[in-house]
Amino acid sequence: MVIAHSVLEFFCGPLHVRLECESARLRERLSSTLGMYDVRWDPPHRSIELSVHETGECTPMVDSSYLRCSRMAVCRSPDGLIATSSSGGDLTLVRSASLDCWHMNVPTSLADLEELEDFLVLVLTTGWRCLDWIPLHAGALSHAGRCIIVCAPSGGGKSTLTAGLMRAGWRTLGDDKLLLRIVDGRPRLAAVLHSLNLHPRTRQWFPEVGDLWLLPAYSAWTDKRKVSIAQIWPGRTERDAVPTHVVRLQRKLDRSASSARPLGPDEIFHTLVQQTVVPTERSEAARSLRAVAQLAGHVRGIEFSIGENAFHDDECLGALDRCLQ
């Protein structure tokens, strides 16, 4: 984070975000989220200006012709995009060739600041997509000439598996957010976050993480803590990689041995589609799906099933390693 007068500046992958916000509570929350993007990319960066204001008014929901999320609807405007939240907040984009200008209005009555996350994600993903980077809600690790993309729903074990593989010598691009770009017909992954989202109980398998209960929860929706990878496993991060495999993670409710099986082409594509947000708008949807399809065509797939407390056993990753080879 860079502070210039009353404007806070952040670098989120290929984006340079300038945040202007008079409200201390909103500024603190937005800065906390933007500051998590700790992988500094080389220039050039696309400029993003985000102006945030508190207001006593509430904006009715717009139609969701561009994108629909659980708490947010987005439609296209003549100049850019208009988004509204279920709480009555709104976010407007005015776009030029070199600059995205966003104006966010947040109701003073809004107590649950988690809704700001939806707006921020829209700001960042719109900027990334403008530069032909597709965001993936997945982890990635590399080792011995292989790079795997770890896919699972939220809470599905991506972070724990990432920790287990790093302990086994792998390097990671992150456990939660990646950027995908197709370069000369081949997929490329880039890191934006070098941190892990770990539940405090992870310590029972990986004592080196320390007592995570001492750290603040980063979201009201989870007990997970955000932990810097460098502080636990120094030298175990990567900035970019060429993916070779997709690993669909399945958590078993019993203590049976871990197992792995190959995935077919349709399963690989379906797995990857579930890890990205596809806009409703046809042209944007086609662009995202095309990139995912190209990625799917260049990787092999594995379904890896792992039981409860499996990481007590150092051999729990053996089935995955054998299938990768």
TARALIN-V116389 format. One line per field, one symbol per residue. ss: DSSP state (H for helix, E for strand, C for the rest). phi: phi as a letter, one per 30 degrees, with the letter a starting at -180 (. if undefined). burial: b if it has 16 or more other ideal C-beta (glycine too) atoms within 10 Angstrom, else e. Layout:
ss = ???
phi = ???
burial = ???
//
This chain:
ss = CEEECCEEEEEEECEEEEEEECCHHHHHHHHHHHCCCCCECCCCCEEEEEEEEEECCCCCCCCCCCEECCCEEEEECCCEEEEEECCCCEEEEEECCCEEEEEEEEECCCCCCCHHHHHHHHHHHHHHHHCCCEEECCEEEEECCEEEEEECCCCCCHHHHHHHHHHCCCEEEECCCEEEEEECCEEEEEECCCEEEECHHHHHCCHHHCCHHHCCCCCCCCCCEEEEHHHHCCCCECCEECCCEEEEEEECCCCCCCEEEEECHHHHHHHHHCCCCCCCCHHHHHHHHHHHHHHHCCCEEEEEEECCCHHHCCCCCHHHHHHHC
phi = .ccbhccccbccidcccccbaddddddddddddddddccdddddbddbcbcbbcbdcccddddcdcabcdbbbbbdceclbbbbcddjdbbbcccbdcbcccbcccddddccdeddddddddedddddddciccdbcacabbahicbccccadeidjddddeddddddjdcbckcbbbccbcchibdbcbcbbcbcccdededdcbdddiddddcdddadcacdccbddddcbdiccbcaacdcbcccdbccdccdddbbbdcdedddddddddcbccedeedddddddddddddedcbcbbcccbddhdddcdcdcdddddddd
burial = eeeeeeebebbbbbbbbbbebeeeebbebbbebbebbbbebeeebbebbbbbebbeeebeebebebbeeebbbbbbeeeebbbbbebbbbbbbebeeeebbbebbbbeebeebebbbbbbbbbbbbbbbeeebbbbbbbbbbbeebbbbbbbeeeebbbbbbbbbbbeebbbbbbbbbbbbbeeeebbbbbbbbbbbbebebeebbeebeebeeeeebeeeeebbbbebeebbeebbbebbebbbbbbbbbeeeeeebebeebeeebbbebbeebbebbebeebeebbbebbeebbeebbbbbbbbbeebbeeeebbebbeebbe
//
